[in-house]
Amino acid sequence: MRRANVCKEPAVVVMAVLLLVGCAAITGRDTPEDTRITTEVKARLAADPLVRASAIDVDTSRGVVRLRGSVASEQERQRAIQLTQGVAGVQEIIVRNLMVRR
């Protein structure tokens, strides 16, 4: 009887580790879709002559894109938002930290 309990303990530990690893993978911040969105937004910003892409940080989590940094004008800020809106998979855009330099 004691021998059966000894075999169950390692199995419980292994199952707990697998469960934790699986949950970490599911709740991980960067999904392949988020990575694709971030890459496409950065590419669009870099290709646009009105936007200085190097001054804008792009972060995506679950389809929510956060643009951070500073731009030279409100026109540049609006263009960055417009370019981001054109990317498939974008659910929301947060721009409260995308500031116009004065």
Backbone bond lengths (Angstrom), bond angles and torsions (degrees), N, CA, C in turn:
res aa  C-N    CA-C-N  psi(-1)  N-CA   C-N-CA  omega(-1)  CA-C   N-CA-C  phi
1 M - - - 1.449 - - 1.529 110.75 -
2 R 1.311 117.14 -42.82 1.464 121.13 -179.98 1.520 111.16 -62.80
3 R 1.301 116.83 -34.60 1.450 121.20 -179.39 1.543 111.56 -63.91
4 A 1.296 118.41 -36.01 1.468 122.27 179.66 1.525 110.57 -64.85
5 N 1.317 118.67 -38.51 1.461 121.91 178.79 1.520 111.66 -66.76
6 V 1.312 117.56 -35.40 1.454 121.86 179.73 1.532 109.93 -64.03
7 C 1.301 117.38 -38.95 1.468 121.30 179.81 1.522 111.91 -71.58
8 K 1.307 118.65 -29.84 1.462 122.04 -177.71 1.524 111.50 -74.00
9 E 1.327 118.24 -34.66 1.462 120.79 -176.66 1.534 112.93 -60.36
10 P 1.318 119.51 -49.76 1.471 118.25 178.36 1.538 111.87 -62.34
11 A 1.318 116.88 -35.51 1.463 119.86 179.51 1.523 110.40 -64.35
12 V 1.324 117.31 -39.13 1.465 121.17 179.06 1.527 109.78 -66.15
13 V 1.317 116.88 -41.94 1.466 120.99 179.50 1.534 110.11 -64.01
14 V 1.321 116.96 -44.67 1.462 120.77 179.52 1.524 110.37 -62.22
15 M 1.312 117.54 -43.85 1.462 120.84 179.83 1.525 110.90 -64.39
16 A 1.315 118.29 -38.84 1.463 121.39 179.06 1.529 110.45 -64.99
17 V 1.319 117.30 -42.36 1.472 121.22 178.86 1.530 110.17 -63.56
18 L 1.328 116.68 -44.94 1.467 119.90 179.24 1.517 111.56 -62.28
19 L 1.313 116.66 -38.93 1.465 120.79 178.34 1.524 110.76 -63.87
20 L 1.320 117.08 -45.05 1.463 120.85 179.48 1.526 111.58 -64.65
21 V 1.312 117.19 -41.65 1.466 120.98 179.11 1.525 109.80 -64.93
22 G 1.313 117.08 -42.85 1.462 121.02 178.46 1.511 111.92 -62.41
23 C 1.318 117.82 -42.83 1.463 121.19 178.64 1.523 111.03 -65.47
24 A 1.308 117.55 -38.33 1.456 120.78 178.98 1.525 110.41 -63.74
25 A 1.321 116.57 -38.34 1.462 119.76 179.32 1.522 111.25 -67.98
26 I 1.326 116.89 -37.80 1.461 120.80 -178.75 1.519 110.91 -69.73
27 T 1.323 117.65 -40.77 1.455 120.86 -176.30 1.525 112.38 -92.09
28 G 1.325 117.72 6.45 1.455 120.58 179.63 1.520 110.78 -58.21
29 R 1.298 116.17 147.88 1.456 121.13 -173.11 1.512 113.26 -71.77
30 D 1.313 117.22 -42.99 1.454 120.07 -175.42 1.519 111.03 -99.04
31 T 1.318 115.66 106.16 1.455 120.19 173.37 1.522 107.35 -91.28
32 P 1.323 118.05 162.93 1.463 118.78 176.40 1.537 112.20 -57.21
33 E 1.314 117.37 -35.59 1.464 120.85 178.42 1.525 110.82 -66.03
34 D 1.336 117.48 -42.83 1.469 120.72 177.71 1.525 110.96 -62.57
35 T 1.315 116.54 -40.57 1.465 120.92 178.29 1.522 110.41 -63.16
36 R 1.325 116.36 -42.37 1.461 120.18 178.14 1.518 111.23 -62.12
37 I 1.336 116.65 -44.96 1.465 120.87 179.69 1.523 110.52 -60.58
38 T 1.327 116.68 -48.51 1.467 120.90 -179.85 1.521 111.02 -58.63
39 T 1.312 116.67 -45.74 1.466 121.08 -179.69 1.521 111.32 -61.98
40 E 1.338 116.75 -43.30 1.464 119.31 -179.11 1.527 111.99 -68.49
41 V 1.337 117.06 -39.93 1.466 119.64 177.73 1.524 109.68 -61.96
42 K 1.329 117.61 -46.71 1.465 120.95 179.69 1.525 111.43 -60.75
43 A 1.332 116.99 -39.96 1.464 120.79 179.59 1.530 110.51 -64.98
44 R 1.326 116.75 -42.42 1.467 120.05 179.43 1.529 111.19 -65.61
45 L 1.327 116.33 -41.11 1.464 119.71 178.45 1.528 110.39 -63.65
46 A 1.324 116.59 -42.47 1.459 121.12 -178.18 1.527 112.05 -67.19
47 A 1.321 117.41 -31.80 1.464 121.35 -177.11 1.529 113.08 -81.88
48 D 1.329 116.90 -14.82 1.455 119.74 -175.69 1.527 111.19 -87.87
49 P 1.330 117.82 128.34 1.471 119.88 -178.02 1.530 114.20 -70.90
50 L 1.321 118.46 -17.72 1.466 120.96 -179.77 1.529 113.55 -85.31
51 V 1.327 116.68 -12.13 1.467 120.49 -172.94 1.524 110.26 -115.76
52 R 1.330 115.74 132.57 1.467 121.23 173.71 1.527 107.38 -93.15
53 A 1.319 115.82 89.06 1.466 122.58 -171.28 1.522 113.18 -60.95
54 S 1.306 118.14 -29.87 1.466 120.49 -177.27 1.529 112.09 -65.86
55 A 1.325 117.22 -17.68 1.466 120.89 -179.69 1.529 112.70 -94.00
56 I 1.346 116.74 0.69 1.470 120.55 -176.60 1.521 109.27 -119.11
57 D 1.321 115.66 124.56 1.459 122.42 175.92 1.521 108.12 -93.67
58 V 1.324 117.14 135.14 1.463 122.51 -179.52 1.519 108.63 -118.62
59 D 1.328 116.09 129.07 1.460 122.01 177.75 1.522 107.71 -136.08
60 T 1.328 117.15 134.81 1.461 121.36 -178.65 1.515 109.95 -126.80
61 S 1.320 115.82 134.82 1.454 122.43 175.06 1.518 108.54 -142.83
62 R 1.341 114.70 117.56 1.474 121.40 -179.56 1.527 112.66 54.75
63 G 1.310 116.34 39.35 1.450 121.37 177.69 1.516 115.44 83.19
64 V 1.330 116.90 -4.58 1.464 121.21 177.83 1.525 107.99 -93.15
65 V 1.331 116.08 118.74 1.461 121.78 -177.18 1.521 109.23 -100.57
66 R 1.333 115.52 129.73 1.462 121.30 176.21 1.516 108.23 -110.39
67 L 1.319 115.19 123.46 1.464 121.06 175.54 1.521 107.40 -104.41
68 R 1.351 116.33 127.04 1.463 121.48 -179.47 1.518 108.51 -131.32
69 G 1.309 115.01 150.50 1.453 119.70 175.94 1.509 110.89 135.00
70 S 1.318 114.63 -159.95 1.460 118.73 -179.75 1.524 109.12 -133.17
71 V 1.324 113.35 144.26 1.465 120.85 179.62 1.524 108.61 -126.35
72 A 1.320 116.41 162.92 1.465 121.09 -174.94 1.522 113.52 -79.15
73 S 1.327 117.20 -24.59 1.467 119.15 -175.14 1.529 111.09 -152.12
74 E 1.322 114.48 165.27 1.466 119.64 175.34 1.530 109.62 -66.04
75 Q 1.316 117.39 -32.08 1.461 121.11 177.31 1.532 110.78 -61.48
76 E 1.329 116.60 -43.58 1.465 120.69 178.59 1.527 110.44 -65.06
77 R 1.311 116.75 -40.72 1.468 121.87 178.36 1.532 110.46 -60.52
78 Q 1.327 116.43 -47.74 1.465 120.83 -179.40 1.530 111.44 -65.47
79 R 1.326 116.90 -36.01 1.464 120.50 178.34 1.518 110.64 -65.97
80 A 1.324 118.23 -40.03 1.469 121.81 177.50 1.533 110.34 -62.40
81 I 1.326 116.25 -41.02 1.473 120.47 177.74 1.527 109.64 -64.48
82 Q 1.316 117.04 -45.24 1.464 122.00 -178.95 1.533 111.16 -60.68
83 L 1.317 116.72 -44.41 1.462 120.60 179.34 1.529 110.98 -63.37
84 T 1.314 116.50 -39.07 1.460 121.15 179.62 1.523 110.73 -66.76
85 Q 1.321 117.05 -40.04 1.463 121.07 179.22 1.526 112.09 -60.65
86 G 1.316 116.99 -27.54 1.456 121.03 -178.16 1.520 114.96 -78.57
87 V 1.315 117.77 -2.37 1.462 121.11 -178.03 1.528 109.57 -89.83
88 A 1.315 116.28 127.65 1.464 121.30 179.07 1.529 110.63 -61.99
89 G 1.315 116.23 137.65 1.463 121.38 177.41 1.512 114.58 96.78
90 V 1.326 117.44 -10.97 1.469 120.80 179.59 1.533 108.03 -73.11
91 Q 1.323 115.87 120.77 1.458 121.75 -179.64 1.524 112.35 -92.86
92 E 1.321 114.67 -36.03 1.470 121.32 -175.86 1.518 108.01 -156.10
93 I 1.325 116.31 152.18 1.469 121.20 176.88 1.521 107.99 -126.02
94 I 1.324 115.85 125.60 1.465 121.48 177.97 1.523 107.37 -108.45
95 V 1.335 115.54 120.60 1.469 120.20 -174.79 1.524 113.02 -125.21
96 R 1.316 117.62 14.95 1.469 119.10 -176.62 1.524 112.59 -62.98
97 N 1.323 117.22 -18.86 1.464 120.96 178.28 1.525 112.95 -106.69
98 L 1.323 115.73 19.59 1.460 121.43 173.17 1.532 106.62 -105.77
99 M 1.316 115.25 98.65 1.453 122.02 -169.81 1.521 113.48 -100.97
100 V 1.314 115.80 146.50 1.463 122.15 173.68 1.522 107.28 -87.84
101 R 1.349 116.27 124.73 1.467 120.66 177.88 1.526 109.36 -68.11
102 R 1.276 116.46 140.67 1.482 121.33 178.89 1.505 110.10 -110.42
